């Protein structure tokens, strides 16, 4: 359901069933909103909603800045010392280009979307 973009329905189901079945409810909540945020980012390019979803988690906000690592002054070796759990192969340009490919929208202006997302995230 989440992967089909039916986030509202998935959220309703999570709220109904999230506290059942044992386990740490905070951890379930954190994982759910991380997944929702990632789907909104990669499948919908909904930058404002992504930020709200990630605020509902324990995500370190510096992790979002790493989506713009090609714009940072530091080299990747320096960044890897500070972010030991981060995958450095993903950046916002790759996400937008994959979205364009998956949705057959080659005319989308990648640079414009990068700038739009930076206004929201950074």
Helices and strands as residue ranges (DSSP letters): G 2-4, H 7-17, H 25-39, I 40-44, H 47-55, H 62-65, G 66-71, H 76-82, H 92-102, H 110-121
